[in-house]
């Protein structure tokens, strides 16, 4: 119940919430700038004032299900000023003359606030609560909270109303600085926080908005993520804070990774429309996004999160299109995030299976086991790479450009993801926690012409040569997975963990050295002339997990995990697929001679993993350090089939024997340092 200081609180609050729900396209510091662009009216100013606003729930209802945000609370951080928002509205013309175009502008200033939700879950329509799982714990994905520590500003301007498809005069600016976004989860009485800390959005969108019966809500134009000093236009730290009984705080937290993006995306195209074509019943939302990265200023930064001073990172800049990136004047890259579908599903709904591009892993359709949020991606294409990689100092932004490039492209990525609150219902009650999920993912190795493909390469951009794994067909599946905030009391390690009862991964491609496409003499990636074929098949069962952790001291990204290669094939497979296969590039009768390290069983744990970057003019490097703990459970790690398989129409198998490791530890430290 709101404590009202004027009669317009609820009405104005609804206006604030609906305004801030606009997708974030742009943000600059404002002094009522957009209001000054409308002539002929003085405008009006509205203020929302309350010591606290609460609501039982906010929800999205679709096809008999609801995505509920329960126990909503909005509280100003100031103990003396209870202003929740100041909204300026001006309607007039774009100029003071009679010939001016009708125009509207809105400027919203939100002082520091705490916006929190006690639970996030998917339920039946009009459900009174989230329900409980097998351990009588709430079926919630967690608590959510957004804390802002400075004024946040959103401004909007357009001519001829809010949606004018005839001109490109629309503009949205968004400025959020020093915000904190929290996910809190509790397990066995231990409450811990995953945080997007030091959240910054400083962006601007210029273009046009339209509402169309076919395209839905559409925004077309230029999206700018504006860098300011050491801060990117969009930036956040992924942090962890363990053992916080109540509330939301970053005091005592430790950062794991900083992500920053800045620069311009031209021809930005965002579409959101109703669409039920994927599920074929009920309703749903389809979102499509694409654009062209500006090679002149677009940059991606991955760095240590800055626990004190001394953090370093890697910057990827001068992005080019893969089809002609080795040219003297390469094109700026077009990227498409494909089509993303959102649906709310009840229990017992069949999710359409993906088509696997590899013969060693076939997908079967899923049937949901509880109320769930279904997210599907179709036809994502990322055919771009950064020609310049730089190591940089986070504190000073001093950067050292390198003479190599890392290329990771994706062609025709499809994915299915089903998420449930309170953990995965198929697990034992005592194991259920966090966000339960099932997932499938595929990418195709290349299109028919070879101008697009999935590749993992290291390149010399100065001469246009590469070394790596090209034309990679990939299929992956996780069943009975969980995503949760780990803690030292329950898990022995803190951080963010992904666990699975069944992990399958199958990938095949060609290991090669060659020339990158330049759009002239070389227009595509070939399928011949490689060193050898490389195929990897993994099936890992109960106990599989991967954890990313904050450092115990200093700055680095910690990681650990476990792979469980079982004797019994997973999920109805007829054979154990754990193998690594190298094949000859020549082929007779449809099969190449190949060497296989196969039928792998046993357990391997990854412990004390670290990824550490150093930015120093004489010592730029990135180091991967970890220990492989082989057979830590007194079992035996075995490669049951070390063998050669001949080529031709009727291949023969010649088995060398098996490799057995009863137990042991392998310490590995790999440092990549340019020479």
C-alpha distance (Angstrom), angle and dihedral (degrees) to the residues before:
residue distance angle dihedral
X1 . . .
X2 3.81 . .
X3 3.77 120.1 .
X4 3.81 96.6 -134.5
X5 3.78 122.6 -143.1
X6 3.82 92.3 176.8
X7 3.77 136.1 9.6
X8 3.77 95.1 -105.5
X9 3.82 98.7 63.5
X10 3.82 98.7 105.6
X11 3.80 93.6 40.6
X12 3.79 93.3 48.2
X13 3.80 92.4 43.4
X14 3.80 89.2 55.9
X15 3.79 88.6 51.2
X16 3.80 91.2 50.4
X17 3.80 93.1 49.2
X18 3.79 94.1 46.5
X19 3.79 91.0 48.0
X20 3.79 95.3 49.3
X21 3.79 89.8 48.4
X22 3.80 89.0 72.0
X23 3.84 108.1 111.5
X24 3.80 110.3 -96.9
X25 3.78 108.8 -103.5
X26 3.80 106.6 148.4
X27 3.79 145.7 1.9
X28 3.82 137.7 -174.6
X29 3.79 132.3 158.5
X30 3.81 105.8 -91.9
X31 3.76 139.7 -160.5
X32 3.81 96.8 -167.6
X33 3.80 86.1 -67.1
X34 3.78 95.9 154.6
X35 3.80 91.9 48.9
X36 3.77 89.1 56.9
X37 3.79 90.7 60.3
X38 3.81 93.4 65.2
X39 3.79 114.9 79.7
X40 3.78 130.7 -164.3
X41 3.79 100.1 41.6
X42 3.78 134.7 65.9
X43 3.79 91.0 -145.2
X44 3.78 129.0 -145.4
X45 3.77 133.1 -93.6
X46 3.78 124.6 -146.4
X47 3.77 126.9 -167.5
X48 3.78 129.0 -161.2
X49 3.80 112.6 -153.6
X50 3.81 126.0 180.0
X51 3.79 137.1 134.3
X52 3.81 87.8 -135.7
X53 3.79 139.0 -8.3
X54 3.80 119.0 -156.5
X55 3.78 135.1 178.8
X56 3.78 133.4 -179.6
X57 3.79 94.2 -127.4
X58 3.78 148.2 -21.0
X59 3.77 115.9 -152.1
X60 3.80 149.9 173.0
X61 3.81 111.5 -137.7
X62 3.80 120.9 -159.0
X63 3.79 132.0 161.2
X64 3.80 96.1 -15.1
X65 3.81 95.2 -45.5
X66 3.80 134.3 95.4
X67 3.78 134.0 -149.8
X68 3.78 98.1 -148.0
X69 3.79 130.1 -159.7
X70 3.79 101.3 -167.2
X71 3.82 132.0 -163.4
X72 3.79 96.7 19.5
X73 3.79 116.7 -163.8
X74 3.83 131.5 178.6
X75 3.79 116.1 -171.6
X76 3.82 129.5 172.2
X77 3.80 112.1 -126.6
X78 3.80 93.0 -140.5
X79 3.80 115.1 90.0
X80 3.82 91.8 -154.0
X81 3.83 106.3 33.7
X82 3.82 113.7 57.1
X83 3.82 96.4 -175.9
X84 3.80 110.3 138.1
X85 3.79 97.3 -179.2
X86 3.79 143.4 -10.8
X87 3.81 114.2 -147.7
X88 3.79 123.8 -167.5
X89 3.83 118.4 -166.4
X90 3.79 126.1 -175.3
X91 3.81 127.4 177.7
X92 3.78 120.6 -176.7
X93 3.79 134.9 90.6
X94 3.78 135.8 -46.0
X95 3.83 90.5 -113.9
X96 3.77 136.0 24.0
X97 3.83 91.6 -114.2
X98 3.78 126.9 93.7
X99 3.79 90.1 -111.3
X100 3.82 92.6 59.7
X101 3.80 118.3 125.9
X102 3.82 116.3 -113.3
X103 3.80 107.7 -98.9
X104 3.78 141.0 -177.7
X105 3.78 130.2 -161.8
X106 3.79 133.5 -176.8
X107 3.79 127.8 -170.8
X108 3.82 120.2 -171.2
X109 3.80 123.4 -171.3
X110 3.81 117.2 -172.3
X111 3.82 116.4 -169.3
X112 3.81 119.3 -144.6
X113 3.81 108.6 -57.9
X114 3.79 142.4 163.2
X115 3.81 114.4 -127.4
X116 3.80 112.3 -174.4
X117 3.80 140.2 171.4
X118 3.79 120.9 -160.4
X119 3.83 95.4 -151.1
X120 3.82 140.4 11.8
X121 3.80 115.8 -160.2
X122 3.81 147.0 137.8
X123 3.81 114.4 -117.3
X124 3.76 142.9 160.7
X125 3.80 113.6 -78.3
X126 3.82 114.4 -71.4
X127 3.82 92.9 3.5
X128 3.80 112.8 170.3
X129 3.82 93.6 -139.9
X130 3.81 143.2 0.7
X131 3.80 94.5 -96.1
X132 3.80 125.0 -133.2
X133 3.80 134.4 -87.7
X134 3.79 128.6 -131.6
X135 3.81 91.9 -73.9
X136 3.83 91.5 51.3
X137 3.80 90.5 -108.3
X138 3.82 119.3 136.5
X139 3.81 115.0 -89.8
X140 3.77 91.7 -122.9
X141 3.78 130.0 135.1
X142 3.79 86.7 -143.1
X143 3.78 143.5 -84.2
X144 3.81 118.2 -58.0
X145 3.78 129.6 -154.1
X146 3.80 138.0 170.9
X147 3.80 117.6 -160.0
X148 3.80 120.5 -172.7
X149 3.79 119.8 -165.8
X150 3.81 99.2 -173.2
X151 3.79 135.6 37.2
X152 3.81 111.5 -72.8
X153 3.80 119.1 -149.2
X154 3.78 132.7 -159.8
X155 3.80 121.7 178.1
X156 3.79 132.2 -178.7
X157 3.80 132.0 -169.6
X158 3.80 132.0 174.7
X159 3.76 141.3 149.7
X160 3.80 125.0 -125.6
X161 3.80 93.2 21.7
X162 3.77 133.2 -54.9
X163 3.81 96.4 -52.1
X164 3.79 114.9 39.8
X165 3.80 114.0 160.5
X166 3.82 92.6 177.7
X167 3.82 96.8 71.6
X168 3.80 140.6 31.6
X169 3.79 97.9 -133.5
X170 3.80 97.1 113.9
X171 3.77 120.4 116.0
X172 3.79 135.6 178.8
X173 3.78 123.3 -174.1
X174 3.78 124.9 -173.1
X175 3.78 127.5 -174.8
X176 3.79 121.5 -177.0
X177 3.79 119.9 161.5
X178 3.80 132.5 -177.4
X179 3.81 96.9 0.0
X180 3.81 128.2 156.5
X181 3.81 126.0 -146.5
X182 3.82 115.7 -164.5
X183 3.79 137.7 -163.8
X184 3.81 111.6 -171.2
X185 3.81 122.1 -167.9
X186 3.80 130.6 179.5
X187 3.81 126.1 -154.3
X188 3.80 125.5 173.4
X189 3.80 89.1 -11.3
X190 3.83 93.8 -53.8
X191 3.83 113.7 120.1
X192 3.81 120.0 -163.8
X193 3.79 135.8 171.2
X194 3.79 134.3 -131.4
X195 3.80 108.4 -160.6
X196 3.77 138.7 -164.5
X197 3.79 92.2 -154.8
X198 3.80 131.3 -170.4
X199 3.81 88.4 18.7
X200 3.80 113.1 -169.9
X201 3.81 129.2 -177.3
X202 3.79 115.1 177.4
X203 3.78 107.1 162.3
X204 3.77 146.8 138.8
X205 3.79 133.2 -158.4
X206 3.82 121.7 -161.3
X207 3.77 120.6 -177.6
X208 3.78 138.3 64.4
X209 3.79 139.5 -47.3
X210 3.76 125.4 -148.8
X211 3.78 141.0 173.6
X212 3.78 112.6 -145.9
X213 3.80 131.9 175.0
X214 3.82 90.1 -129.3
X215 3.80 103.7 31.1
X216 3.82 97.9 35.7
X217 3.82 113.9 -156.9
X218 3.79 108.1 -1.1
X219 3.80 133.7 -176.7
X220 3.81 120.3 -171.0
X221 3.77 126.7 178.2
X222 3.79 142.0 62.5
X223 3.80 124.1 -28.0
X224 3.79 115.9 -160.4
X225 3.81 123.7 -168.3
X226 3.78 99.7 -163.5
X227 3.79 119.8 -146.3
X228 3.82 116.7 -144.8
X229 3.79 117.5 -170.4
X230 3.81 109.6 -55.6
X231 3.81 92.8 -11.5
X232 3.79 126.5 91.2
X233 3.78 122.7 -137.7
X234 3.81 88.8 -108.5
X235 3.79 116.6 24.2
X236 3.79 141.8 149.5
X237 3.81 142.0 163.4
X238 3.80 120.1 -131.2
X239 3.81 104.7 -137.5
X240 3.79 140.1 169.2
X241 3.79 132.6 -144.6
X242 3.80 118.7 -174.8
X243 3.79 131.0 -155.8
X244 3.83 101.4 14.7
X245 3.84 105.3 156.3
X246 3.82 96.4 -165.3
X247 3.77 140.8 -2.7
X248 3.79 130.6 20.8
X249 3.79 124.1 -78.5
X250 3.79 139.0 151.3
X251 3.80 92.3 -157.1
X252 3.80 105.9 122.1
X253 3.81 93.5 11.9
X254 3.80 123.5 134.5
X255 3.78 125.9 -144.1
X256 3.78 124.4 -128.4
X257 3.80 107.0 179.7
X258 3.80 138.7 0.6
X259 3.80 120.1 -148.1
X260 3.79 121.4 -166.9
X261 3.81 133.5 176.3
X262 3.79 127.5 -177.9
X263 3.76 137.6 162.4
X264 3.78 140.4 61.3
X265 3.79 131.3 -48.4
X266 3.80 109.5 -162.1
X267 3.80 124.6 -160.8
X268 3.79 87.3 23.1
X269 3.80 109.2 -176.4
X270 3.81 122.4 -173.3
X271 3.81 122.2 176.9
X272 3.80 128.6 178.1
X273 3.77 120.4 178.7
X274 3.81 142.6 150.4
X275 3.80 110.4 -88.3
X276 3.80 133.1 161.3
X277 3.81 96.8 171.8
X278 3.80 95.4 114.5
X279 3.81 98.8 52.3
X280 3.78 96.0 27.2
X281 3.79 96.3 -142.3
X282 3.76 139.0 67.7
X283 3.78 115.3 4.1
X284 3.78 137.1 -67.5
X285 3.80 147.3 166.0
X286 3.80 128.0 -94.9
X287 3.82 120.6 -163.9
X288 3.81 123.9 -171.0
X289 3.81 124.2 -174.9
X290 3.81 132.4 177.8
X291 3.79 140.7 151.7
X292 3.81 148.4 148.7
X293 3.81 117.9 -95.8
X294 3.78 112.9 -134.6
X295 3.80 106.3 -120.6
X296 3.79 88.9 -156.6
X297 3.80 100.0 62.7
X298 3.82 112.8 0.1
X299 3.81 112.1 116.3
X300 3.80 138.6 170.2
X301 3.81 120.3 -155.4
X302 3.80 128.0 -165.1
X303 3.77 114.5 -178.0
X304 3.75 146.9 150.1
X305 3.77 109.6 -77.8
X306 3.80 96.8 -115.3
X307 3.80 107.6 -110.9
X308 3.77 90.7 -176.0
X309 3.81 118.1 -39.5
X310 3.76 130.0 -31.2
X311 3.81 100.7 60.2
X312 3.81 118.0 148.8
X313 3.78 134.1 -172.3
X314 3.79 149.5 175.5
X315 3.81 124.3 -104.4
X316 3.82 123.0 -157.6
X317 3.81 112.8 -158.1
X318 3.83 144.0 154.3
X319 3.80 92.9 52.2
X320 3.80 116.6 -158.4
X321 3.79 137.5 -177.0
X322 3.80 113.2 -94.7
X323 3.81 92.2 -134.7
X324 3.82 93.0 67.5
X325 3.80 105.8 5.3
X326 3.82 92.3 128.6
X327 3.81 92.5 56.7
X328 3.80 121.8 109.0
X329 3.82 89.1 -113.7
X330 3.82 106.1 24.6
X331 3.80 123.8 -170.1
X332 3.78 125.0 -105.3
X333 3.80 106.6 -105.2
X334 3.78 125.1 -102.9
X335 3.80 112.6 -145.7
X336 3.78 130.2 -172.5
X337 3.78 124.6 -163.9
X338 3.78 86.7 -162.3
X339 3.78 123.7 -142.4
X340 3.80 119.3 -35.7
X341 3.81 118.4 -162.2
X342 3.81 124.6 -160.1
X343 3.80 122.4 -163.2
X344 3.79 137.2 160.1
X345 3.81 111.6 -135.6
X346 3.76 135.0 -168.1
X347 3.79 127.0 -143.0
X348 3.82 117.0 -69.1
X349 3.82 97.2 28.4
X350 3.81 116.3 139.6
X351 3.81 114.8 -129.7
X352 3.83 114.8 -151.3
X353 3.81 111.1 -107.7
X354 3.77 121.5 -126.5
X355 3.79 121.6 -117.6
X356 3.79 109.1 -110.8
X357 3.84 116.4 -135.0
X358 3.84 91.8 -154.6
X359 3.80 125.0 70.0
X360 3.81 94.4 -143.0
X361 3.82 94.3 65.7
X362 3.80 122.7 45.2
X363 3.80 121.4 -178.9
X364 3.78 125.4 -135.0
X365 3.83 123.7 -157.2
X366 3.81 117.8 -92.6
X367 3.76 128.0 -131.3
X368 3.79 113.9 -154.0
X369 3.80 116.4 -120.2
X370 3.81 98.3 -159.8
X371 3.79 143.6 3.3
X372 3.79 105.0 -55.2
X373 3.79 148.0 171.5
X374 3.80 109.3 -119.0
X375 3.81 118.7 -155.0
X376 3.81 119.4 -177.7
X377 3.81 129.8 -178.8
X378 3.78 123.5 -162.6
X379 3.82 130.7 -173.7
X380 3.80 100.8 -2.4
X381 3.81 110.8 173.8
X382 3.79 125.8 -171.5
X383 3.81 109.4 175.3
X384 3.80 100.6 162.9
X385 3.78 140.9 100.8
X386 3.79 138.9 -175.7
X387 3.81 113.6 -112.3
X388 3.81 91.2 -162.3
X389 3.81 125.2 54.7
X390 3.80 117.3 -176.1
X391 3.78 132.9 -175.2
X392 3.80 109.3 -141.1
X393 3.80 141.3 -175.9
X394 3.82 110.1 -118.0
X395 3.82 93.0 -150.5
X396 3.82 97.2 50.9
X397 3.83 104.5 17.9
X398 3.82 89.2 -131.2
X399 3.82 104.6 155.6
X400 3.80 134.9 -165.2
X401 3.80 115.8 -155.8
X402 3.80 115.9 -139.2
X403 3.80 131.7 -144.9
X404 3.81 96.4 -125.3
X405 3.78 138.5 64.6
X406 3.79 135.5 -149.6
X407 3.81 115.3 -140.6
X408 3.80 124.0 -164.3
X409 3.80 114.3 165.1
X410 3.80 129.4 175.7
X411 3.80 126.7 -151.3
X412 3.80 124.1 -164.8
X413 3.81 97.6 -17.1
X414 3.81 114.5 -169.8
X415 3.81 125.1 -177.0
X416 3.80 142.2 175.4
X417 3.80 121.2 -159.3
X418 3.81 126.8 179.1
X419 3.84 116.6 -172.6
X420 3.82 129.0 -168.3
X421 3.80 132.4 -177.9
X422 3.80 124.3 -115.7
X423 3.82 95.8 27.1
X424 3.79 131.5 -68.2
X425 3.84 111.6 -37.8
X426 3.83 92.6 -146.6
X427 3.81 92.2 65.2
X428 3.78 125.9 85.5
X429 3.79 110.9 -79.8
X430 3.81 94.4 -113.1
X431 3.84 90.9 54.8
X432 3.80 98.2 51.3
X433 3.81 113.0 109.9
X434 3.79 142.9 134.7
X435 3.80 119.1 -1.4
X436 3.79 116.6 -13.1
X437 3.78 116.2 -151.5
X438 3.80 148.7 167.1
X439 3.79 120.4 -154.3
X440 3.80 142.5 -175.5
X441 3.81 126.2 -173.8
X442 3.81 135.6 177.5
X443 3.80 137.9 176.9
X444 3.79 128.5 -174.2
X445 3.80 122.0 -128.8
X446 3.80 97.1 -133.7
X447 3.77 145.3 -23.6
X448 3.79 120.9 -108.7
X449 3.80 94.4 -87.3
X450 3.81 97.0 40.4
X451 3.81 93.1 -124.1
X452 3.82 89.4 119.1
X453 3.77 128.6 37.5
X454 3.78 150.4 136.0
X455 3.80 109.6 -91.5
X456 3.82 138.8 162.8
X457 3.81 107.6 -160.4
X458 3.79 144.4 157.2
X459 3.81 110.6 -145.5
X460 3.76 144.4 -174.4
X461 3.81 99.7 -136.1
X462 3.80 93.5 -170.1
X463 3.81 92.4 67.4
X464 3.81 99.0 19.6
X465 3.82 99.6 -118.8
X466 3.79 128.5 138.1
X467 3.80 143.1 -168.3
X468 3.79 122.7 -161.3
X469 3.79 152.8 64.3
X470 3.79 112.7 -31.8
X471 3.82 136.9 -180.0
X472 3.81 91.2 23.6
X473 3.80 117.8 -174.8
X474 3.79 108.0 -161.8
X475 3.79 137.2 -176.7
X476 3.82 126.1 176.2
X477 3.78 135.2 175.1
X478 3.81 134.3 -175.1
X479 3.79 119.5 -168.3
X480 3.80 126.3 -171.3
X481 3.79 90.9 7.6
X482 3.78 127.8 167.7
X483 3.81 132.0 -161.6
X484 3.77 114.2 -160.1
X485 3.79 147.5 148.8
X486 3.81 105.5 -98.2
X487 3.81 124.4 -148.4
X488 3.79 135.3 -167.1
X489 3.82 94.1 -116.9
X490 3.82 96.8 56.7
X491 3.81 100.9 23.6
X492 3.78 107.9 23.9
X493 3.81 89.4 -122.3
X494 3.80 134.4 57.9
X495 3.78 127.1 -133.8
X496 3.81 138.0 68.3
X497 3.80 115.8 -39.9
X498 3.80 135.8 -165.1
X499 3.80 114.6 -163.2
X500 3.81 131.6 -178.8
X501 3.77 139.7 -174.9
X502 3.79 89.1 -154.2
X503 3.79 128.2 25.1
X504 3.80 121.1 176.0
X505 3.78 125.5 179.4
X506 3.78 128.4 170.9
X507 3.80 123.9 175.6
X508 3.78 132.8 165.8
X509 3.78 132.0 179.4
X510 3.77 145.1 123.8
X511 3.80 128.4 -74.4
X512 3.78 106.4 -143.0
X513 3.78 150.4 152.8
X514 3.77 116.2 -137.6
X515 3.80 152.8 121.7
X516 3.78 122.2 -64.7
X517 3.83 117.8 -124.0
X518 3.80 113.3 -89.1
X519 3.80 98.9 180.0
X520 3.80 90.7 -113.9
X521 3.79 123.2 60.1
X522 3.81 90.6 1.2
X523 3.79 115.2 44.8
X524 3.81 103.7 156.9
X525 3.79 147.5 19.0
X526 3.84 110.8 -94.8
X527 3.79 128.3 -135.2
X528 3.80 94.6 -142.4
X529 3.78 135.5 57.7
X530 3.81 95.6 52.6
X531 3.80 126.7 139.0
X532 3.80 96.8 -123.5
X533 3.78 142.4 -32.3
X534 3.80 116.4 -99.7
X535 3.82 123.5 -158.6
X536 3.80 126.8 175.5
X537 3.81 124.5 -170.0
X538 3.81 121.5 -177.2
X539 3.79 132.4 -179.6
X540 3.79 114.5 177.2
X541 3.79 121.8 177.6
X542 3.80 140.9 -165.0
X543 3.81 113.7 -10.9
X544 3.80 96.2 31.5
X545 3.78 111.4 145.8
X546 3.81 145.6 151.7
X547 3.81 123.1 -157.2
X548 3.80 129.9 -170.2
X549 3.79 112.1 -157.4
X550 3.82 139.4 -174.2
X551 3.81 118.0 -111.4
X552 3.79 121.3 -91.3
X553 3.81 86.6 -137.0
X554 3.78 136.5 -10.2
X555 3.79 122.0 11.9
X556 3.80 127.1 -50.3
X557 3.80 140.2 105.3
X558 3.78 112.4 -101.7
X559 3.79 124.1 -153.0
X560 3.79 140.5 175.6
X561 3.80 136.8 168.5
X562 3.75 150.3 153.4
X563 3.82 135.8 -123.3
X564 3.81 119.3 -160.8
X565 3.81 112.4 -163.4
X566 3.80 105.7 -167.9
X567 3.78 135.3 -160.1
X568 3.81 92.0 -130.2
X569 3.82 119.0 71.6
X570 3.82 113.1 -118.0
X571 3.80 128.1 -113.4
X572 3.77 98.3 -2.4
X573 3.80 98.5 -45.6
X574 3.79 113.5 152.9
X575 3.82 97.5 -142.5
X576 3.78 138.1 35.1
X577 3.81 103.2 -105.1
X578 3.81 100.7 -165.8
X579 3.80 104.8 125.6
X580 3.79 147.8 120.8
X581 3.80 114.6 -142.8
X582 3.80 130.7 -169.6
X583 3.80 116.4 -167.8
X584 3.79 134.8 -169.5
X585 3.82 115.3 -108.3
X586 3.79 92.4 -128.4
X587 3.80 118.8 81.3
X588 3.80 134.3 -159.8
X589 3.76 123.9 -179.2
X590 3.82 91.8 -1.4
X591 3.83 95.5 -62.4
X592 3.80 130.7 88.8
X593 3.81 124.1 -150.9
X594 3.77 107.8 -100.1
X595 3.78 144.1 -177.3
X596 3.81 116.0 -136.9
X597 3.77 133.2 -164.8
X598 3.78 96.1 -166.6
X599 3.79 152.9 157.7
X600 3.82 90.2 42.8
X601 3.82 117.4 -172.8
X602 3.79 133.0 174.5
X603 3.79 138.6 58.3
X604 3.79 132.6 -69.2
X605 3.82 122.3 -174.3
X606 3.80 124.1 -163.0
X607 3.80 110.2 -147.1
X608 3.81 136.5 177.9
X609 3.79 92.9 10.1
X610 3.80 119.1 177.4
X611 3.80 134.6 -177.8
X612 3.79 109.2 -164.8
X613 3.80 129.4 176.6
X614 3.81 126.1 -160.7
X615 3.80 123.6 -163.1
X616 3.78 110.0 -162.5
X617 3.79 126.8 135.4
X618 3.83 89.2 -126.0
X619 3.79 99.4 31.2
X620 3.82 111.7 35.1
X621 3.79 106.8 159.3
X622 3.77 148.5 138.0
X623 3.80 119.8 -139.2
X624 3.81 129.5 -159.1
X625 3.79 111.8 -163.2
X626 3.81 127.1 175.5
X627 3.79 145.7 133.5
X628 3.81 123.1 -122.1
X629 3.81 108.6 -146.4
X630 3.81 104.4 -159.9
X631 3.81 117.8 -156.1
X632 3.84 95.6 -10.2
X633 3.82 90.9 168.2
X634 3.85 94.7 63.1
X635 3.78 89.4 -99.7
X636 3.78 126.8 123.4
X637 3.79 127.5 -104.9
X638 3.79 109.0 -142.5
X639 3.79 137.9 178.2
X640 3.77 95.3 -160.5
X641 3.79 96.4 -171.8
X642 3.79 120.9 43.0
X643 3.77 99.8 169.4
X644 3.78 151.8 145.8
X645 3.80 119.4 -128.3
X646 3.78 117.6 -161.3
X647 3.79 124.7 -134.6
X648 3.77 130.3 -120.7
X649 3.77 134.1 73.5
X650 3.81 93.2 -56.3
X651 3.82 107.2 37.5
X652 3.78 120.0 -162.4
X653 3.80 125.9 -149.9
X654 3.80 122.4 -136.7
X655 3.80 112.2 -170.9
X656 3.81 120.4 -153.2
X657 3.81 92.6 -170.2
X658 3.78 132.8 -105.5
X659 3.79 137.9 -55.0
X660 3.82 115.4 -132.3
X661 3.83 126.9 -171.3
X662 3.85 112.0 179.1
X663 3.82 92.9 -170.0
X664 3.78 141.9 -35.5
X665 3.78 147.8 129.4
X666 3.77 127.8 -109.8
X667 3.80 116.0 -163.0
X668 3.80 113.9 -156.6
X669 3.78 131.4 -172.1
X670 3.80 118.4 175.2
X671 3.80 119.7 -179.1
X672 3.81 120.7 -171.5
X673 3.79 108.9 -156.5
X674 3.80 124.4 166.8
X675 3.79 115.2 -124.9
